[in-house]
Amino acid sequence: MTRISSFEEFWPIYLRAHSNPTCRALHYAASISGLTALALVLLTGSGWWLLAGLLLSYGFAWVGHFKVEHNVPLTFTHPWWSLVADYRMFFLWTMGQLPRHLRHAGVEPA
C-alpha cells in the first residue's frame, strides 16, 4: 500500500471507499449521532452520552463498511483524517456540494 502523505491525497481515497449511497447514508447517521451525543454531553454534563455517541457512530459507520460497502474502514489506518473526512462529507452533503467532490474522485453520485 502506498503511503498517503496529505489529507488532500486521502480525500478522494476516502470518497471512493464510500461509493455506495447507503454506506454514505449510514455515515450521515453516524455523524448526526456523534454531534447529538456531543450536544447532550455539553447540556447534561454526563459523559455517558459520549460513550453512547461513540457506540452509535462507529456502529452505523461500520455496518456501512462491513455489510454494505464490503471494505475495511479507513479509520483503522488513518483515524484522524478519517474523522475529519467523515464530517467534511457530512457537511458537504448537507450543503448539496458533495456530488461535485464524488465526481472528482471518480464516484458516480446517486
VMD Tcl script that builds the backbone (N, CA, C; Angstrom):
set m [mol new atoms 330]
animate dup $m
set s [atomselect $m all]
$s set {name element resname resid chain x y z} {
  {N N MET 1 A 0.845 -1.189 0.000}
  {CA C MET 1 A 0.000 0.000 0.000}
  {C C MET 1 A 0.882 1.241 0.000}
  {N N THR 2 A 0.524 2.211 -0.807}
  {CA C THR 2 A 1.273 3.443 -0.918}
  {C C THR 2 A 1.009 4.328 0.286}
  {N N ARG 3 A 2.056 4.993 0.742}
  {CA C ARG 3 A 1.920 5.893 1.883}
  {C C ARG 3 A 1.174 7.155 1.451}
  {N N ILE 4 A 0.183 7.527 2.238}
  {CA C ILE 4 A -0.589 8.745 1.973}
  {C C ILE 4 A 0.017 9.846 2.832}
  {N N SER 5 A 0.427 10.936 2.196}
  {CA C SER 5 A 1.182 11.952 2.923}
  {C C SER 5 A 0.411 13.235 3.207}
  {N N SER 6 A -0.833 13.345 2.725}
  {CA C SER 6 A -1.597 14.570 2.986}
  {C C SER 6 A -3.094 14.268 2.978}
  {N N PHE 7 A -3.847 15.143 3.614}
  {CA C PHE 7 A -5.292 14.980 3.608}
  {C C PHE 7 A -5.842 15.142 2.192}
  {N N GLU 8 A -5.258 16.022 1.404}
  {CA C GLU 8 A -5.707 16.234 0.029}
  {C C GLU 8 A -5.562 14.949 -0.786}
  {N N GLU 9 A -4.536 14.179 -0.499}
  {CA C GLU 9 A -4.337 12.893 -1.167}
  {C C GLU 9 A -5.313 11.840 -0.611}
  {N N PHE 10 A -5.622 11.940 0.674}
  {CA C PHE 10 A -6.513 10.991 1.346}
  {C C PHE 10 A -7.973 11.173 0.927}
  {N N TRP 11 A -8.407 12.409 0.728}
  {CA C TRP 11 A -9.815 12.725 0.487}
  {C C TRP 11 A -10.449 11.925 -0.653}
  {N N PRO 12 A -9.872 11.865 -1.859}
  {CA C PRO 12 A -10.510 11.065 -2.918}
  {C C PRO 12 A -10.506 9.571 -2.609}
  {N N ILE 13 A -9.504 9.088 -1.904}
  {CA C ILE 13 A -9.468 7.685 -1.487}
  {C C ILE 13 A -10.625 7.421 -0.532}
  {N N TYR 14 A -10.833 8.348 0.400}
  {CA C TYR 14 A -11.940 8.249 1.352}
  {C C TYR 14 A -13.277 8.195 0.603}
  {N N LEU 15 A -13.464 9.081 -0.362}
  {CA C LEU 15 A -14.731 9.115 -1.103}
  {C C LEU 15 A -14.949 7.829 -1.885}
  {N N ARG 16 A -13.898 7.281 -2.474}
  {CA C ARG 16 A -14.039 6.021 -3.213}
  {C C ARG 16 A -14.376 4.865 -2.262}
  {N N ALA 17 A -13.918 4.935 -1.019}
  {CA C ALA 17 A -14.243 3.906 -0.023}
  {C C ALA 17 A -15.680 4.039 0.478}
  {N N HIS 18 A -16.346 5.133 0.092}
  {CA C HIS 18 A -17.736 5.396 0.476}
  {C C HIS 18 A -18.580 5.616 -0.776}
  {N N SER 19 A -18.351 4.787 -1.794}
  {CA C SER 19 A -19.021 4.996 -3.081}
  {C C SER 19 A -20.489 4.590 -3.063}
  {N N ASN 20 A -20.872 3.699 -2.173}
  {CA C ASN 20 A -22.254 3.243 -2.095}
  {C C ASN 20 A -23.103 4.275 -1.343}
  {N N PRO 21 A -24.204 4.738 -1.937}
  {CA C PRO 21 A -25.046 5.751 -1.273}
  {C C PRO 21 A -25.594 5.294 0.085}
  {N N THR 22 A -25.855 4.001 0.245}
  {CA C THR 22 A -26.340 3.502 1.539}
  {C C THR 22 A -25.249 3.606 2.593}
  {N N CYS 23 A -24.026 3.312 2.203}
  {CA C CYS 23 A -22.897 3.459 3.126}
  {C C CYS 23 A -22.773 4.921 3.556}
  {N N ARG 24 A -22.883 5.834 2.599}
  {CA C ARG 24 A -22.799 7.261 2.945}
  {C C ARG 24 A -23.938 7.657 3.871}
  {N N ALA 25 A -25.151 7.148 3.616}
  {CA C ALA 25 A -26.298 7.467 4.476}
  {C C ALA 25 A -26.054 6.980 5.903}
  {N N LEU 26 A -25.481 5.799 6.040}
  {CA C LEU 26 A -25.159 5.297 7.374}
  {C C LEU 26 A -24.102 6.182 8.044}
  {N N HIS 27 A -23.178 6.717 7.267}
  {CA C HIS 27 A -22.188 7.644 7.824}
  {C C HIS 27 A -22.840 8.964 8.240}
  {N N TYR 28 A -23.841 9.409 7.501}
  {CA C TYR 28 A -24.549 10.626 7.914}
  {C C TYR 28 A -25.247 10.385 9.249}
  {N N ALA 29 A -25.854 9.211 9.404}
  {CA C ALA 29 A -26.482 8.860 10.684}
  {C C ALA 29 A -25.425 8.815 11.791}
  {N N ALA 30 A -24.241 8.312 11.462}
  {CA C ALA 30 A -23.146 8.279 12.433}
  {C C ALA 30 A -22.737 9.695 12.845}
  {N N SER 31 A -22.622 10.585 11.876}
  {CA C SER 31 A -22.240 11.969 12.169}
  {C C SER 31 A -23.294 12.667 13.016}
  {N N ILE 32 A -24.560 12.466 12.673}
  {CA C ILE 32 A -25.646 13.064 13.456}
  {C C ILE 32 A -25.632 12.511 14.879}
  {N N SER 33 A -25.394 11.219 15.033}
  {CA C SER 33 A -25.313 10.610 16.360}
  {C C SER 33 A -24.177 11.224 17.173}
  {N N GLY 34 A -23.042 11.376 16.545}
  {CA C GLY 34 A -21.889 11.958 17.233}
  {C C GLY 34 A -22.134 13.392 17.660}
  {N N LEU 35 A -22.694 14.198 16.771}
  {CA C LEU 35 A -22.980 15.593 17.111}
  {C C LEU 35 A -24.055 15.702 18.185}
  {N N THR 36 A -25.059 14.847 18.111}
  {CA C THR 36 A -26.114 14.844 19.122}
  {C C THR 36 A -25.545 14.447 20.476}
  {N N ALA 37 A -24.723 13.429 20.506}
  {CA C ALA 37 A -24.108 12.997 21.761}
  {C C ALA 37 A -23.238 14.099 22.352}
  {N N LEU 38 A -22.480 14.787 21.512}
  {CA C LEU 38 A -21.651 15.890 21.997}
  {C C LEU 38 A -22.514 16.991 22.607}
  {N N ALA 39 A -23.608 17.324 21.940}
  {CA C ALA 39 A -24.529 18.336 22.472}
  {C C ALA 39 A -25.111 17.888 23.816}
  {N N LEU 40 A -25.462 16.627 23.924}
  {CA C LEU 40 A -26.019 16.114 25.175}
  {C C LEU 40 A -24.989 16.101 26.298}
  {N N VAL 41 A -23.741 15.814 25.975}
  {CA C VAL 41 A -22.670 15.898 26.981}
  {C C VAL 41 A -22.573 17.329 27.497}
  {N N LEU 42 A -22.595 18.288 26.589}
  {CA C LEU 42 A -22.476 19.696 26.985}
  {C C LEU 42 A -23.696 20.164 27.769}
  {N N LEU 43 A -24.878 19.692 27.396}
  {CA C LEU 43 A -26.105 20.109 28.080}
  {C C LEU 43 A -26.284 19.454 29.444}
  {N N THR 44 A -25.906 18.183 29.541}
  {CA C THR 44 A -26.182 17.444 30.781}
  {C C THR 44 A -24.952 17.269 31.666}
  {N N GLY 45 A -23.774 17.398 31.085}
  {CA C GLY 45 A -22.548 17.161 31.843}
  {C C GLY 45 A -22.255 15.682 32.047}
  {N N SER 46 A -23.062 14.817 31.468}
  {CA C SER 46 A -22.889 13.373 31.640}
  {C C SER 46 A -22.014 12.796 30.535}
  {N N GLY 47 A -20.920 12.183 30.927}
  {CA C GLY 47 A -20.017 11.549 29.981}
  {C C GLY 47 A -20.576 10.288 29.353}
  {N N TRP 48 A -21.674 9.764 29.912}
  {CA C TRP 48 A -22.295 8.581 29.333}
  {C C TRP 48 A -22.761 8.844 27.905}
  {N N TRP 49 A -23.144 10.081 27.621}
  {CA C TRP 49 A -23.569 10.408 26.257}
  {C C TRP 49 A -22.410 10.275 25.275}
  {N N LEU 50 A -21.202 10.550 25.750}
  {CA C LEU 50 A -20.032 10.391 24.893}
  {C C LEU 50 A -19.864 8.920 24.505}
  {N N LEU 51 A -20.006 8.040 25.479}
  {CA C LEU 51 A -19.921 6.614 25.195}
  {C C LEU 51 A -21.024 6.181 24.229}
  {N N ALA 52 A -22.245 6.637 24.479}
  {CA C ALA 52 A -23.362 6.297 23.586}
  {C C ALA 52 A -23.098 6.809 22.172}
  {N N GLY 53 A -22.590 8.029 22.076}
  {CA C GLY 53 A -22.292 8.602 20.758}
  {C C GLY 53 A -21.234 7.819 20.012}
  {N N LEU 54 A -20.197 7.402 20.724}
  {CA C LEU 54 A -19.140 6.606 20.083}
  {C C LEU 54 A -19.683 5.264 19.597}
  {N N LEU 55 A -20.467 4.604 20.444}
  {CA C LEU 55 A -21.033 3.306 20.049}
  {C C LEU 55 A -21.968 3.441 18.850}
  {N N LEU 56 A -22.840 4.443 18.883}
  {CA C LEU 56 A -23.756 4.646 17.756}
  {C C LEU 56 A -23.011 5.041 16.487}
  {N N SER 57 A -22.091 5.980 16.618}
  {CA C SER 57 A -21.356 6.467 15.443}
  {C C SER 57 A -20.583 5.343 14.771}
  {N N TYR 58 A -19.774 4.646 15.552}
  {CA C TYR 58 A -18.999 3.562 14.957}
  {C C TYR 58 A -19.903 2.426 14.495}
  {N N GLY 59 A -20.978 2.188 15.215}
  {CA C GLY 59 A -21.918 1.147 14.797}
  {C C GLY 59 A -22.493 1.421 13.424}
  {N N PHE 60 A -23.031 2.614 13.226}
  {CA C PHE 60 A -23.586 2.971 11.912}
  {C C PHE 60 A -22.518 2.891 10.819}
  {N N ALA 61 A -21.360 3.494 11.085}
  {CA C ALA 61 A -20.307 3.562 10.066}
  {C C ALA 61 A -19.790 2.170 9.702}
  {N N TRP 62 A -19.572 1.340 10.700}
  {CA C TRP 62 A -19.002 0.022 10.418}
  {C C TRP 62 A -20.000 -0.896 9.745}
  {N N VAL 63 A -21.280 -0.753 10.033}
  {CA C VAL 63 A -22.279 -1.508 9.269}
  {C C VAL 63 A -22.183 -1.104 7.795}
  {N N GLY 64 A -22.007 0.196 7.560}
  {CA C GLY 64 A -21.855 0.687 6.195}
  {C C GLY 64 A -20.685 0.052 5.471}
  {N N HIS 65 A -19.584 -0.153 6.188}
  {CA C HIS 65 A -18.405 -0.734 5.540}
  {C C HIS 65 A -18.492 -2.253 5.431}
  {N N PHE 66 A -18.774 -2.918 6.548}
  {CA C PHE 66 A -18.714 -4.379 6.550}
  {C C PHE 66 A -19.901 -5.038 5.861}
  {N N LYS 67 A -21.086 -4.440 5.939}
  {CA C LYS 67 A -22.290 -5.068 5.380}
  {C C LYS 67 A -22.724 -4.482 4.038}
  {N N VAL 68 A -22.391 -3.238 3.780}
  {CA C VAL 68 A -22.861 -2.577 2.554}
  {C C VAL 68 A -21.722 -2.417 1.548}
  {N N GLU 69 A -20.668 -1.746 1.955}
  {CA C GLU 69 A -19.557 -1.433 1.055}
  {C C GLU 69 A -18.593 -2.618 0.909}
  {N N HIS 70 A -18.571 -3.504 1.907}
  {CA C HIS 70 A -17.693 -4.677 1.930}
  {C C HIS 70 A -16.218 -4.284 1.820}
  {N N ASN 71 A -15.841 -3.298 2.634}
  {CA C ASN 71 A -14.442 -2.901 2.713}
  {C C ASN 71 A -14.083 -2.618 4.174}
  {N N VAL 72 A -12.825 -2.349 4.421}
  {CA C VAL 72 A -12.343 -2.085 5.772}
  {C C VAL 72 A -12.362 -0.578 6.003}
  {N N PRO 73 A -12.911 -0.121 7.134}
  {CA C PRO 73 A -12.941 1.317 7.406}
  {C C PRO 73 A -11.540 1.921 7.408}
  {N N LEU 74 A -11.412 3.082 6.791}
  {CA C LEU 74 A -10.121 3.765 6.750}
  {C C LEU 74 A -9.693 4.279 8.119}
  {N N THR 75 A -10.615 4.299 9.063}
  {CA C THR 75 A -10.273 4.744 10.405}
  {C C THR 75 A -9.229 3.821 11.039}
  {N N PHE 76 A -9.112 2.578 10.555}
  {CA C PHE 76 A -8.117 1.651 11.090}
  {C C PHE 76 A -6.698 2.057 10.718}
  {N N THR 77 A -6.539 2.714 9.569}
  {CA C THR 77 A -5.200 3.109 9.123}
  {C C THR 77 A -4.944 4.608 9.217}
  {N N HIS 78 A -6.001 5.409 9.167}
  {CA C HIS 78 A -5.877 6.871 9.207}
  {C C HIS 78 A -6.993 7.452 10.082}
  {N N PRO 79 A -6.920 7.259 11.405}
  {CA C PRO 79 A -8.049 7.639 12.270}
  {C C PRO 79 A -8.399 9.120 12.251}
  {N N TRP 80 A -7.425 9.998 12.295}
  {CA C TRP 80 A -7.751 11.433 12.360}
  {C C TRP 80 A -8.260 11.957 11.034}
  {N N TRP 81 A -7.569 11.587 9.953}
  {CA C TRP 81 A -8.030 12.023 8.634}
  {C C TRP 81 A -9.400 11.458 8.341}
  {N N SER 82 A -9.664 10.242 8.783}
  {CA C SER 82 A -10.964 9.631 8.570}
  {C C SER 82 A -12.059 10.388 9.313}
  {N N LEU 83 A -11.780 10.792 10.543}
  {CA C LEU 83 A -12.760 11.565 11.317}
  {C C LEU 83 A -13.047 12.903 10.641}
  {N N VAL 84 A -11.997 13.583 10.224}
  {CA C VAL 84 A -12.180 14.864 9.528}
  {C C VAL 84 A -12.964 14.651 8.235}
  {N N ALA 85 A -12.627 13.609 7.497}
  {CA C ALA 85 A -13.310 13.321 6.230}
  {C C ALA 85 A -14.777 12.951 6.456}
  {N N ASP 86 A -15.069 12.230 7.546}
  {CA C ASP 86 A -16.464 11.896 7.868}
  {C C ASP 86 A -17.306 13.163 7.974}
  {N N TYR 87 A -16.798 14.125 8.736}
  {CA C TYR 87 A -17.573 15.356 8.936}
  {C C TYR 87 A -17.523 16.264 7.713}
  {N N ARG 88 A -16.423 16.240 6.973}
  {CA C ARG 88 A -16.385 17.005 5.728}
  {C C ARG 88 A -17.448 16.464 4.768}
  {N N MET 89 A -17.507 15.135 4.622}
  {CA C MET 89 A -18.511 14.531 3.741}
  {C C MET 89 A -19.915 14.893 4.214}
  {N N PHE 90 A -20.149 14.803 5.515}
  {CA C PHE 90 A -21.467 15.108 6.067}
  {C C PHE 90 A -21.876 16.550 5.769}
  {N N PHE 91 A -20.982 17.504 6.056}
  {CA C PHE 91 A -21.354 18.908 5.847}
  {C C PHE 91 A -21.451 19.268 4.369}
  {N N LEU 92 A -20.605 18.677 3.529}
  {CA C LEU 92 A -20.760 18.891 2.085}
  {C C LEU 92 A -22.100 18.348 1.603}
  {N N TRP 93 A -22.511 17.192 2.133}
  {CA C TRP 93 A -23.810 16.617 1.788}
  {C C TRP 93 A -24.940 17.543 2.211}
  {N N THR 94 A -24.884 18.080 3.444}
  {CA C THR 94 A -25.962 18.956 3.915}
  {C C THR 94 A -26.059 20.229 3.080}
  {N N MET 95 A -24.948 20.662 2.495}
  {CA C MET 95 A -24.945 21.884 1.683}
  {C C MET 95 A -25.154 21.600 0.197}
  {N N GLY 96 A -25.360 20.304 -0.145}
  {CA C GLY 96 A -25.586 19.947 -1.538}
  {C C GLY 96 A -24.345 20.009 -2.414}
  {N N GLN 97 A -23.161 20.034 -1.821}
  {CA C GLN 97 A -21.920 20.165 -2.579}
  {C C GLN 97 A -21.151 18.856 -2.737}
  {N N LEU 98 A -21.663 17.780 -2.152}
  {CA C LEU 98 A -20.931 16.514 -2.203}
  {C C LEU 98 A -20.850 15.913 -3.611}
  {N N PRO 99 A -21.898 15.971 -4.437}
  {CA C PRO 99 A -21.797 15.328 -5.765}
  {C C PRO 99 A -20.580 15.773 -6.574}
  {N N ARG 100 A -20.226 17.025 -6.514}
  {CA C ARG 100 A -19.048 17.529 -7.255}
  {C C ARG 100 A -17.771 16.840 -6.768}
  {N N HIS 101 A -17.639 16.669 -5.462}
  {CA C HIS 101 A -16.464 16.013 -4.887}
  {C C HIS 101 A -16.449 14.528 -5.247}
  {N N LEU 102 A -17.618 13.901 -5.221}
  {CA C LEU 102 A -17.698 12.485 -5.598}
  {C C LEU 102 A -17.272 12.286 -7.047}
  {N N ARG 103 A -17.793 13.118 -7.950}
  {CA C ARG 103 A -17.428 13.000 -9.371}
  {C C ARG 103 A -15.918 13.195 -9.558}
  {N N HIS 104 A -15.360 14.168 -8.858}
  {CA C HIS 104 A -13.927 14.441 -8.968}
  {C C HIS 104 A -13.102 13.236 -8.506}
  {N N ALA 105 A -13.641 12.468 -7.536}
  {CA C ALA 105 A -12.946 11.275 -7.039}
  {C C ALA 105 A -13.254 10.029 -7.879}
  {N N GLY 106 A -14.087 10.183 -8.903}
  {CA C GLY 106 A -14.419 9.062 -9.766}
  {C C GLY 106 A -15.596 8.229 -9.274}
  {N N VAL 107 A -16.416 8.822 -8.405}
  {CA C VAL 107 A -17.587 8.135 -7.866}
  {C C VAL 107 A -18.825 8.774 -8.467}
  {N N GLU 108 A -19.714 7.961 -8.996}
  {CA C GLU 108 A -20.965 8.475 -9.557}
  {C C GLU 108 A -21.951 8.748 -8.416}
  {N N PRO 109 A -22.326 10.020 -8.200}
  {CA C PRO 109 A -23.288 10.326 -7.135}
  {C C PRO 109 A -24.664 9.730 -7.440}
  {N N ALA 110 A -25.341 9.320 -6.396}
  {CA C ALA 110 A -26.690 8.757 -6.582}
  {C C ALA 110 A -27.732 9.841 -6.450}
}
mol reanalyze $m
mol bondsrecalc $m
mol representation Tube
mol addrep $m
